[in-house]
Amino acid sequence: MYSLFVFIMEVLYIAGKEKDLPINEQIKHSQVMVIGPNGEQLGVKSKADALTLASYAGFDLVLINGNANPPVCKLLDYNKFKYEKKKKTKESLKKQRETSAELKEFRLSVHIDKHDFDTKAKNVFKYLEKGHKIKVSIRFKGREMAHTELGRDVLIRFAEVLSEVGEVEQEPKLEGRNMFMGLVPKKK
């Protein structure tokens, strides 16, 4: 008995939380403009006639635009409609994530070994192919500040290795003890 009560309360909470369109008996208007499942206009009908029409057709009567005069309702399978709407929202969020390319940062050193250099280049290559922007930096330690041209050479060599998928957006620039360079994917 208690679990049934809890279940009903959860269902009511979830139903109240979602901002769904009014369907069937939830529609408060007495006269509505009815649109068929294929987009054809069926005319202005009373709410009772529209509900009867929807039940005979095997669809739900869904209030699409309550502000119109008369309010517009459509005959459709509401669960399928919600599923497709959710799917479209998910797809648009996915595309939005893809288009907003992230800025990835990679740090090199002046005395980087060949294998480390190749590994970092391979990782940056993958990110550039995905469309991300890359910020490559070198931090100079101690006496390395006297030979910043060595760091610039490492950054330029790094850009040359990645020249087939990326291009230099910002030339190597020294700021304090750090030197930065920006890479962007090549335009296709």
PyMOL commands that place a pseudoatom at each C-alpha (Angstrom):
pseudoatom trace, name=CA, resn=MET, resi=1, chain=A, elem=C, hetatm=0, pos=[0.000, 0.000, 0.000]
pseudoatom trace, name=CA, resn=TYR, resi=2, chain=A, elem=C, hetatm=0, pos=[2.783, 2.414, 0.986]
pseudoatom trace, name=CA, resn=SER, resi=3, chain=A, elem=C, hetatm=0, pos=[4.842, 1.599, -2.138]
pseudoatom trace, name=CA, resn=LEU, resi=4, chain=A, elem=C, hetatm=0, pos=[1.809, 2.262, -4.374]
pseudoatom trace, name=CA, resn=PHE, resi=5, chain=A, elem=C, hetatm=0, pos=[1.371, 5.639, -2.703]
pseudoatom trace, name=CA, resn=VAL, resi=6, chain=A, elem=C, hetatm=0, pos=[5.069, 6.464, -3.204]
pseudoatom trace, name=CA, resn=PHE, resi=7, chain=A, elem=C, hetatm=0, pos=[4.871, 5.366, -6.842]
pseudoatom trace, name=CA, resn=ILE, resi=8, chain=A, elem=C, hetatm=0, pos=[1.834, 7.585, -7.504]
pseudoatom trace, name=CA, resn=MET, resi=9, chain=A, elem=C, hetatm=0, pos=[3.542, 10.546, -5.844]
pseudoatom trace, name=CA, resn=GLU, resi=10, chain=A, elem=C, hetatm=0, pos=[6.671, 10.016, -7.977]
pseudoatom trace, name=CA, resn=VAL, resi=11, chain=A, elem=C, hetatm=0, pos=[4.584, 9.881, -11.151]
pseudoatom trace, name=CA, resn=LEU, resi=12, chain=A, elem=C, hetatm=0, pos=[2.757, 13.076, -10.191]
pseudoatom trace, name=CA, resn=TYR, resi=13, chain=A, elem=C, hetatm=0, pos=[6.043, 14.775, -9.327]
pseudoatom trace, name=CA, resn=ILE, resi=14, chain=A, elem=C, hetatm=0, pos=[7.599, 13.787, -12.667]
pseudoatom trace, name=CA, resn=ALA, resi=15, chain=A, elem=C, hetatm=0, pos=[4.462, 14.803, -14.572]
pseudoatom trace, name=CA, resn=GLY, resi=16, chain=A, elem=C, hetatm=0, pos=[4.418, 18.182, -12.829]
pseudoatom trace, name=CA, resn=LYS, resi=17, chain=A, elem=C, hetatm=0, pos=[8.119, 18.709, -13.437]
pseudoatom trace, name=CA, resn=GLU, resi=18, chain=A, elem=C, hetatm=0, pos=[7.916, 18.307, -17.205]
pseudoatom trace, name=CA, resn=LYS, resi=19, chain=A, elem=C, hetatm=0, pos=[6.443, 21.142, -19.213]
pseudoatom trace, name=CA, resn=ASP, resi=20, chain=A, elem=C, hetatm=0, pos=[4.502, 19.032, -21.647]
pseudoatom trace, name=CA, resn=LEU, resi=21, chain=A, elem=C, hetatm=0, pos=[1.891, 20.186, -24.091]
pseudoatom trace, name=CA, resn=PRO, resi=22, chain=A, elem=C, hetatm=0, pos=[-1.717, 19.692, -22.947]
pseudoatom trace, name=CA, resn=ILE, resi=23, chain=A, elem=C, hetatm=0, pos=[-3.287, 16.605, -24.513]
pseudoatom trace, name=CA, resn=ASN, resi=24, chain=A, elem=C, hetatm=0, pos=[-6.805, 15.186, -24.784]
pseudoatom trace, name=CA, resn=GLU, resi=25, chain=A, elem=C, hetatm=0, pos=[-8.833, 16.104, -21.646]
pseudoatom trace, name=CA, resn=GLN, resi=26, chain=A, elem=C, hetatm=0, pos=[-6.150, 18.515, -20.388]
pseudoatom trace, name=CA, resn=ILE, resi=27, chain=A, elem=C, hetatm=0, pos=[-7.141, 20.990, -23.120]
pseudoatom trace, name=CA, resn=LYS, resi=28, chain=A, elem=C, hetatm=0, pos=[-9.272, 23.768, -21.576]
pseudoatom trace, name=CA, resn=HIS, resi=29, chain=A, elem=C, hetatm=0, pos=[-10.617, 25.416, -24.762]
pseudoatom trace, name=CA, resn=SER, resi=30, chain=A, elem=C, hetatm=0, pos=[-14.142, 24.683, -25.998]
pseudoatom trace, name=CA, resn=GLN, resi=31, chain=A, elem=C, hetatm=0, pos=[-13.484, 25.330, -29.725]
pseudoatom trace, name=CA, resn=VAL, resi=32, chain=A, elem=C, hetatm=0, pos=[-10.246, 24.303, -31.452]
pseudoatom trace, name=CA, resn=MET, resi=33, chain=A, elem=C, hetatm=0, pos=[-8.796, 24.300, -34.961]
pseudoatom trace, name=CA, resn=VAL, resi=34, chain=A, elem=C, hetatm=0, pos=[-7.961, 20.648, -35.738]
pseudoatom trace, name=CA, resn=ILE, resi=35, chain=A, elem=C, hetatm=0, pos=[-5.046, 19.629, -37.948]
pseudoatom trace, name=CA, resn=GLY, resi=36, chain=A, elem=C, hetatm=0, pos=[-4.859, 16.040, -39.171]
pseudoatom trace, name=CA, resn=PRO, resi=37, chain=A, elem=C, hetatm=0, pos=[-1.880, 13.698, -38.755]
pseudoatom trace, name=CA, resn=ASN, resi=38, chain=A, elem=C, hetatm=0, pos=[-0.638, 14.490, -42.290]
pseudoatom trace, name=CA, resn=GLY, resi=39, chain=A, elem=C, hetatm=0, pos=[-0.904, 18.272, -41.856]
pseudoatom trace, name=CA, resn=GLU, resi=40, chain=A, elem=C, hetatm=0, pos=[-4.333, 18.749, -43.469]
pseudoatom trace, name=CA, resn=GLN, resi=41, chain=A, elem=C, hetatm=0, pos=[-6.738, 21.192, -41.809]
pseudoatom trace, name=CA, resn=LEU, resi=42, chain=A, elem=C, hetatm=0, pos=[-9.921, 19.541, -40.566]
pseudoatom trace, name=CA, resn=GLY, resi=43, chain=A, elem=C, hetatm=0, pos=[-11.549, 22.820, -39.522]
pseudoatom trace, name=CA, resn=VAL, resi=44, chain=A, elem=C, hetatm=0, pos=[-12.806, 24.374, -36.297]
pseudoatom trace, name=CA, resn=LYS, resi=45, chain=A, elem=C, hetatm=0, pos=[-14.476, 21.790, -34.065]
pseudoatom trace, name=CA, resn=SER, resi=46, chain=A, elem=C, hetatm=0, pos=[-15.740, 21.594, -30.526]
pseudoatom trace, name=CA, resn=LYS, resi=47, chain=A, elem=C, hetatm=0, pos=[-13.429, 19.937, -28.028]
pseudoatom trace, name=CA, resn=ALA, resi=48, chain=A, elem=C, hetatm=0, pos=[-15.736, 16.889, -27.741]
pseudoatom trace, name=CA, resn=ASP, resi=49, chain=A, elem=C, hetatm=0, pos=[-15.852, 16.405, -31.538]
pseudoatom trace, name=CA, resn=ALA, resi=50, chain=A, elem=C, hetatm=0, pos=[-12.088, 16.781, -31.792]
pseudoatom trace, name=CA, resn=LEU, resi=51, chain=A, elem=C, hetatm=0, pos=[-11.529, 14.200, -29.017]
pseudoatom trace, name=CA, resn=THR, resi=52, chain=A, elem=C, hetatm=0, pos=[-13.930, 11.779, -30.726]
pseudoatom trace, name=CA, resn=LEU, resi=53, chain=A, elem=C, hetatm=0, pos=[-12.135, 12.288, -34.039]
pseudoatom trace, name=CA, resn=ALA, resi=54, chain=A, elem=C, hetatm=0, pos=[-8.767, 11.673, -32.356]
pseudoatom trace, name=CA, resn=SER, resi=55, chain=A, elem=C, hetatm=0, pos=[-9.908, 8.491, -30.618]
pseudoatom trace, name=CA, resn=TYR, resi=56, chain=A, elem=C, hetatm=0, pos=[-11.395, 7.061, -33.859]
pseudoatom trace, name=CA, resn=ALA, resi=57, chain=A, elem=C, hetatm=0, pos=[-8.160, 7.814, -35.691]
pseudoatom trace, name=CA, resn=GLY, resi=58, chain=A, elem=C, hetatm=0, pos=[-6.093, 6.243, -32.890]
pseudoatom trace, name=CA, resn=PHE, resi=59, chain=A, elem=C, hetatm=0, pos=[-4.216, 9.447, -32.085]
pseudoatom trace, name=CA, resn=ASP, resi=60, chain=A, elem=C, hetatm=0, pos=[-3.989, 11.968, -29.259]
pseudoatom trace, name=CA, resn=LEU, resi=61, chain=A, elem=C, hetatm=0, pos=[-5.328, 15.503, -29.533]
pseudoatom trace, name=CA, resn=VAL, resi=62, chain=A, elem=C, hetatm=0, pos=[-2.367, 17.783, -28.717]
pseudoatom trace, name=CA, resn=LEU, resi=63, chain=A, elem=C, hetatm=0, pos=[-2.623, 21.533, -28.170]
pseudoatom trace, name=CA, resn=ILE, resi=64, chain=A, elem=C, hetatm=0, pos=[0.110, 22.982, -30.386]
pseudoatom trace, name=CA, resn=ASN, resi=65, chain=A, elem=C, hetatm=0, pos=[-0.678, 26.712, -30.093]
pseudoatom trace, name=CA, resn=GLY, resi=66, chain=A, elem=C, hetatm=0, pos=[-2.985, 27.848, -27.292]
pseudoatom trace, name=CA, resn=ASN, resi=67, chain=A, elem=C, hetatm=0, pos=[-2.536, 31.563, -28.042]
pseudoatom trace, name=CA, resn=ALA, resi=68, chain=A, elem=C, hetatm=0, pos=[-4.032, 31.451, -31.546]
pseudoatom trace, name=CA, resn=ASN, resi=69, chain=A, elem=C, hetatm=0, pos=[-7.664, 32.285, -32.216]
pseudoatom trace, name=CA, resn=PRO, resi=70, chain=A, elem=C, hetatm=0, pos=[-9.033, 29.575, -32.277]
pseudoatom trace, name=CA, resn=PRO, resi=71, chain=A, elem=C, hetatm=0, pos=[-6.385, 27.452, -30.500]
pseudoatom trace, name=CA, resn=VAL, resi=72, chain=A, elem=C, hetatm=0, pos=[-4.622, 24.962, -32.788]
pseudoatom trace, name=CA, resn=CYS, resi=73, chain=A, elem=C, hetatm=0, pos=[-4.638, 21.234, -31.973]
pseudoatom trace, name=CA, resn=LYS, resi=74, chain=A, elem=C, hetatm=0, pos=[-3.078, 18.425, -33.932]
pseudoatom trace, name=CA, resn=LEU, resi=75, chain=A, elem=C, hetatm=0, pos=[-3.849, 14.725, -34.142]
pseudoatom trace, name=CA, resn=LEU, resi=76, chain=A, elem=C, hetatm=0, pos=[-0.665, 12.790, -33.478]
pseudoatom trace, name=CA, resn=ASP, resi=77, chain=A, elem=C, hetatm=0, pos=[0.875, 9.979, -31.472]
pseudoatom trace, name=CA, resn=TYR, resi=78, chain=A, elem=C, hetatm=0, pos=[2.028, 11.961, -28.446]
pseudoatom trace, name=CA, resn=ASN, resi=79, chain=A, elem=C, hetatm=0, pos=[4.620, 9.472, -27.180]
pseudoatom trace, name=CA, resn=LYS, resi=80, chain=A, elem=C, hetatm=0, pos=[6.237, 9.323, -30.624]
pseudoatom trace, name=CA, resn=PHE, resi=81, chain=A, elem=C, hetatm=0, pos=[6.146, 13.129, -30.799]
pseudoatom trace, name=CA, resn=LYS, resi=82, chain=A, elem=C, hetatm=0, pos=[7.913, 13.447, -27.409]
pseudoatom trace, name=CA, resn=TYR, resi=83, chain=A, elem=C, hetatm=0, pos=[10.496, 10.837, -28.422]
pseudoatom trace, name=CA, resn=GLU, resi=84, chain=A, elem=C, hetatm=0, pos=[11.313, 12.631, -31.686]
pseudoatom trace, name=CA, resn=LYS, resi=85, chain=A, elem=C, hetatm=0, pos=[11.466, 15.997, -29.923]
pseudoatom trace, name=CA, resn=LYS, resi=86, chain=A, elem=C, hetatm=0, pos=[13.878, 14.567, -27.348]
pseudoatom trace, name=CA, resn=LYS, resi=87, chain=A, elem=C, hetatm=0, pos=[15.950, 13.003, -30.134]
pseudoatom trace, name=CA, resn=LYS, resi=88, chain=A, elem=C, hetatm=0, pos=[16.153, 16.331, -32.025]
pseudoatom trace, name=CA, resn=THR, resi=89, chain=A, elem=C, hetatm=0, pos=[17.212, 18.149, -28.859]
pseudoatom trace, name=CA, resn=LYS, resi=90, chain=A, elem=C, hetatm=0, pos=[19.922, 15.566, -28.202]
pseudoatom trace, name=CA, resn=GLU, resi=91, chain=A, elem=C, hetatm=0, pos=[21.133, 15.808, -31.816]
pseudoatom trace, name=CA, resn=SER, resi=92, chain=A, elem=C, hetatm=0, pos=[21.256, 19.616, -31.721]
pseudoatom trace, name=CA, resn=LEU, resi=93, chain=A, elem=C, hetatm=0, pos=[23.251, 19.516, -28.468]
pseudoatom trace, name=CA, resn=LYS, resi=94, chain=A, elem=C, hetatm=0, pos=[25.657, 17.045, -30.063]
pseudoatom trace, name=CA, resn=LYS, resi=95, chain=A, elem=C, hetatm=0, pos=[26.141, 19.324, -33.082]
pseudoatom trace, name=CA, resn=GLN, resi=96, chain=A, elem=C, hetatm=0, pos=[26.574, 22.302, -30.791]
pseudoatom trace, name=CA, resn=ARG, resi=97, chain=A, elem=C, hetatm=0, pos=[29.333, 20.489, -28.915]
pseudoatom trace, name=CA, resn=GLU, resi=98, chain=A, elem=C, hetatm=0, pos=[31.033, 19.575, -32.189]
pseudoatom trace, name=CA, resn=THR, resi=99, chain=A, elem=C, hetatm=0, pos=[30.924, 23.117, -33.546]
pseudoatom trace, name=CA, resn=SER, resi=100, chain=A, elem=C, hetatm=0, pos=[32.218, 24.734, -30.386]
pseudoatom trace, name=CA, resn=ALA, resi=101, chain=A, elem=C, hetatm=0, pos=[35.773, 23.525, -30.734]
pseudoatom trace, name=CA, resn=GLU, resi=102, chain=A, elem=C, hetatm=0, pos=[37.668, 23.370, -27.497]
pseudoatom trace, name=CA, resn=LEU, resi=103, chain=A, elem=C, hetatm=0, pos=[41.058, 24.892, -26.889]
pseudoatom trace, name=CA, resn=LYS, resi=104, chain=A, elem=C, hetatm=0, pos=[43.513, 22.134, -26.002]
pseudoatom trace, name=CA, resn=GLU, resi=105, chain=A, elem=C, hetatm=0, pos=[46.853, 23.016, -24.469]
pseudoatom trace, name=CA, resn=PHE, resi=106, chain=A, elem=C, hetatm=0, pos=[50.084, 21.061, -24.866]
pseudoatom trace, name=CA, resn=ARG, resi=107, chain=A, elem=C, hetatm=0, pos=[53.339, 21.864, -23.116]
pseudoatom trace, name=CA, resn=LEU, resi=108, chain=A, elem=C, hetatm=0, pos=[56.714, 21.115, -24.655]
pseudoatom trace, name=CA, resn=SER, resi=109, chain=A, elem=C, hetatm=0, pos=[60.200, 21.757, -23.346]
pseudoatom trace, name=CA, resn=VAL, resi=110, chain=A, elem=C, hetatm=0, pos=[63.304, 23.189, -24.968]
pseudoatom trace, name=CA, resn=HIS, resi=111, chain=A, elem=C, hetatm=0, pos=[65.189, 19.887, -24.642]
pseudoatom trace, name=CA, resn=ILE, resi=112, chain=A, elem=C, hetatm=0, pos=[62.366, 17.559, -25.695]
pseudoatom trace, name=CA, resn=ASP, resi=113, chain=A, elem=C, hetatm=0, pos=[63.330, 14.056, -26.788]
pseudoatom trace, name=CA, resn=LYS, resi=114, chain=A, elem=C, hetatm=0, pos=[62.353, 12.829, -30.286]
pseudoatom trace, name=CA, resn=HIS, resi=115, chain=A, elem=C, hetatm=0, pos=[59.938, 10.184, -28.996]
pseudoatom trace, name=CA, resn=ASP, resi=116, chain=A, elem=C, hetatm=0, pos=[58.162, 12.657, -26.667]
pseudoatom trace, name=CA, resn=PHE, resi=117, chain=A, elem=C, hetatm=0, pos=[57.984, 15.151, -29.521]
pseudoatom trace, name=CA, resn=ASP, resi=118, chain=A, elem=C, hetatm=0, pos=[56.452, 12.551, -31.872]
pseudoatom trace, name=CA, resn=THR, resi=119, chain=A, elem=C, hetatm=0, pos=[53.928, 11.407, -29.248]
pseudoatom trace, name=CA, resn=LYS, resi=120, chain=A, elem=C, hetatm=0, pos=[52.745, 14.951, -28.569]
pseudoatom trace, name=CA, resn=ALA, resi=121, chain=A, elem=C, hetatm=0, pos=[52.573, 15.650, -32.314]
pseudoatom trace, name=CA, resn=LYS, resi=122, chain=A, elem=C, hetatm=0, pos=[50.461, 12.521, -32.831]
pseudoatom trace, name=CA, resn=ASN, resi=123, chain=A, elem=C, hetatm=0, pos=[48.037, 13.577, -30.079]
pseudoatom trace, name=CA, resn=VAL, resi=124, chain=A, elem=C, hetatm=0, pos=[47.778, 17.123, -31.442]
pseudoatom trace, name=CA, resn=PHE, resi=125, chain=A, elem=C, hetatm=0, pos=[47.235, 15.659, -34.930]
pseudoatom trace, name=CA, resn=LYS, resi=126, chain=A, elem=C, hetatm=0, pos=[44.152, 13.786, -33.652]
pseudoatom trace, name=CA, resn=TYR, resi=127, chain=A, elem=C, hetatm=0, pos=[42.719, 16.887, -31.997]
pseudoatom trace, name=CA, resn=LEU, resi=128, chain=A, elem=C, hetatm=0, pos=[43.287, 19.025, -35.082]
pseudoatom trace, name=CA, resn=GLU, resi=129, chain=A, elem=C, hetatm=0, pos=[41.462, 16.427, -37.191]
pseudoatom trace, name=CA, resn=LYS, resi=130, chain=A, elem=C, hetatm=0, pos=[38.517, 16.678, -34.783]
pseudoatom trace, name=CA, resn=GLY, resi=131, chain=A, elem=C, hetatm=0, pos=[38.484, 20.460, -35.253]
pseudoatom trace, name=CA, resn=HIS, resi=132, chain=A, elem=C, hetatm=0, pos=[39.927, 21.634, -31.923]
pseudoatom trace, name=CA, resn=LYS, resi=133, chain=A, elem=C, hetatm=0, pos=[42.205, 24.625, -31.522]
pseudoatom trace, name=CA, resn=ILE, resi=134, chain=A, elem=C, hetatm=0, pos=[45.604, 23.941, -29.999]
pseudoatom trace, name=CA, resn=LYS, resi=135, chain=A, elem=C, hetatm=0, pos=[47.781, 26.112, -27.779]
pseudoatom trace, name=CA, resn=VAL, resi=136, chain=A, elem=C, hetatm=0, pos=[51.392, 24.891, -27.576]
pseudoatom trace, name=CA, resn=SER, resi=137, chain=A, elem=C, hetatm=0, pos=[53.618, 26.330, -24.876]
pseudoatom trace, name=CA, resn=ILE, resi=138, chain=A, elem=C, hetatm=0, pos=[57.205, 26.075, -23.717]
pseudoatom trace, name=CA, resn=ARG, resi=139, chain=A, elem=C, hetatm=0, pos=[58.290, 27.139, -20.237]
pseudoatom trace, name=CA, resn=PHE, resi=140, chain=A, elem=C, hetatm=0, pos=[61.882, 28.304, -19.966]
pseudoatom trace, name=CA, resn=LYS, resi=141, chain=A, elem=C, hetatm=0, pos=[63.709, 27.324, -16.782]
pseudoatom trace, name=CA, resn=GLY, resi=142, chain=A, elem=C, hetatm=0, pos=[66.830, 28.976, -15.397]
pseudoatom trace, name=CA, resn=ARG, resi=143, chain=A, elem=C, hetatm=0, pos=[69.492, 29.651, -18.033]
pseudoatom trace, name=CA, resn=GLU, resi=144, chain=A, elem=C, hetatm=0, pos=[67.182, 28.549, -20.860]
pseudoatom trace, name=CA, resn=MET, resi=145, chain=A, elem=C, hetatm=0, pos=[65.926, 32.153, -20.859]
pseudoatom trace, name=CA, resn=ALA, resi=146, chain=A, elem=C, hetatm=0, pos=[69.227, 33.168, -22.481]
pseudoatom trace, name=CA, resn=HIS, resi=147, chain=A, elem=C, hetatm=0, pos=[68.417, 30.958, -25.495]
pseudoatom trace, name=CA, resn=THR, resi=148, chain=A, elem=C, hetatm=0, pos=[64.737, 31.510, -26.273]
pseudoatom trace, name=CA, resn=GLU, resi=149, chain=A, elem=C, hetatm=0, pos=[65.501, 30.932, -29.964]
pseudoatom trace, name=CA, resn=LEU, resi=150, chain=A, elem=C, hetatm=0, pos=[65.861, 27.210, -29.161]
pseudoatom trace, name=CA, resn=GLY, resi=151, chain=A, elem=C, hetatm=0, pos=[62.270, 27.164, -27.896]
pseudoatom trace, name=CA, resn=ARG, resi=152, chain=A, elem=C, hetatm=0, pos=[61.083, 29.045, -30.970]
pseudoatom trace, name=CA, resn=ASP, resi=153, chain=A, elem=C, hetatm=0, pos=[62.814, 26.448, -33.165]
pseudoatom trace, name=CA, resn=VAL, resi=154, chain=A, elem=C, hetatm=0, pos=[61.019, 23.607, -31.316]
pseudoatom trace, name=CA, resn=LEU, resi=155, chain=A, elem=C, hetatm=0, pos=[57.643, 25.319, -31.801]
pseudoatom trace, name=CA, resn=ILE, resi=156, chain=A, elem=C, hetatm=0, pos=[58.278, 26.002, -35.500]
pseudoatom trace, name=CA, resn=ARG, resi=157, chain=A, elem=C, hetatm=0, pos=[59.394, 22.397, -36.045]
pseudoatom trace, name=CA, resn=PHE, resi=158, chain=A, elem=C, hetatm=0, pos=[56.217, 21.254, -34.224]
pseudoatom trace, name=CA, resn=ALA, resi=159, chain=A, elem=C, hetatm=0, pos=[54.077, 23.387, -36.572]
pseudoatom trace, name=CA, resn=GLU, resi=160, chain=A, elem=C, hetatm=0, pos=[55.898, 22.006, -39.635]
pseudoatom trace, name=CA, resn=VAL, resi=161, chain=A, elem=C, hetatm=0, pos=[55.242, 18.412, -38.546]
pseudoatom trace, name=CA, resn=LEU, resi=162, chain=A, elem=C, hetatm=0, pos=[51.512, 19.232, -38.234]
pseudoatom trace, name=CA, resn=SER, resi=163, chain=A, elem=C, hetatm=0, pos=[51.305, 21.369, -41.399]
pseudoatom trace, name=CA, resn=GLU, resi=164, chain=A, elem=C, hetatm=0, pos=[49.157, 18.837, -43.290]
pseudoatom trace, name=CA, resn=VAL, resi=165, chain=A, elem=C, hetatm=0, pos=[46.210, 19.151, -40.843]
pseudoatom trace, name=CA, resn=GLY, resi=166, chain=A, elem=C, hetatm=0, pos=[46.859, 22.438, -39.063]
pseudoatom trace, name=CA, resn=GLU, resi=167, chain=A, elem=C, hetatm=0, pos=[48.140, 25.915, -39.627]
pseudoatom trace, name=CA, resn=VAL, resi=168, chain=A, elem=C, hetatm=0, pos=[49.688, 28.488, -37.331]
pseudoatom trace, name=CA, resn=GLU, resi=169, chain=A, elem=C, hetatm=0, pos=[47.118, 30.953, -36.018]
pseudoatom trace, name=CA, resn=GLN, resi=170, chain=A, elem=C, hetatm=0, pos=[49.480, 32.779, -33.694]
pseudoatom trace, name=CA, resn=GLU, resi=171, chain=A, elem=C, hetatm=0, pos=[53.229, 32.877, -34.257]
pseudoatom trace, name=CA, resn=PRO, resi=172, chain=A, elem=C, hetatm=0, pos=[55.470, 31.903, -31.304]
pseudoatom trace, name=CA, resn=LYS, resi=173, chain=A, elem=C, hetatm=0, pos=[55.353, 34.737, -28.796]
pseudoatom trace, name=CA, resn=LEU, resi=174, chain=A, elem=C, hetatm=0, pos=[57.356, 35.151, -25.589]
pseudoatom trace, name=CA, resn=GLU, resi=175, chain=A, elem=C, hetatm=0, pos=[55.470, 36.250, -22.466]
pseudoatom trace, name=CA, resn=GLY, resi=176, chain=A, elem=C, hetatm=0, pos=[57.598, 36.214, -19.328]
pseudoatom trace, name=CA, resn=ARG, resi=177, chain=A, elem=C, hetatm=0, pos=[59.120, 32.738, -19.025]
pseudoatom trace, name=CA, resn=ASN, resi=178, chain=A, elem=C, hetatm=0, pos=[56.618, 31.131, -21.411]
pseudoatom trace, name=CA, resn=MET, resi=179, chain=A, elem=C, hetatm=0, pos=[56.472, 31.030, -25.185]
pseudoatom trace, name=CA, resn=PHE, resi=180, chain=A, elem=C, hetatm=0, pos=[53.096, 30.324, -26.817]
pseudoatom trace, name=CA, resn=MET, resi=181, chain=A, elem=C, hetatm=0, pos=[51.969, 29.365, -30.301]
pseudoatom trace, name=CA, resn=GLY, resi=182, chain=A, elem=C, hetatm=0, pos=[48.402, 28.815, -31.553]
pseudoatom trace, name=CA, resn=LEU, resi=183, chain=A, elem=C, hetatm=0, pos=[47.391, 26.161, -34.095]
pseudoatom trace, name=CA, resn=VAL, resi=184, chain=A, elem=C, hetatm=0, pos=[44.030, 25.783, -35.840]
pseudoatom trace, name=CA, resn=PRO, resi=185, chain=A, elem=C, hetatm=0, pos=[42.707, 23.065, -38.163]
pseudoatom trace, name=CA, resn=LYS, resi=186, chain=A, elem=C, hetatm=0, pos=[43.161, 23.672, -41.878]
pseudoatom trace, name=CA, resn=LYS, resi=187, chain=A, elem=C, hetatm=0, pos=[40.065, 24.757, -43.747]
pseudoatom trace, name=CA, resn=LYS, resi=188, chain=A, elem=C, hetatm=0, pos=[38.746, 22.014, -46.003]
for i in range(1, 188): cmd.bond("trace and resi %d" % i, "trace and resi %d" % (i + 1))
show_as sticks, trace
zoom trace
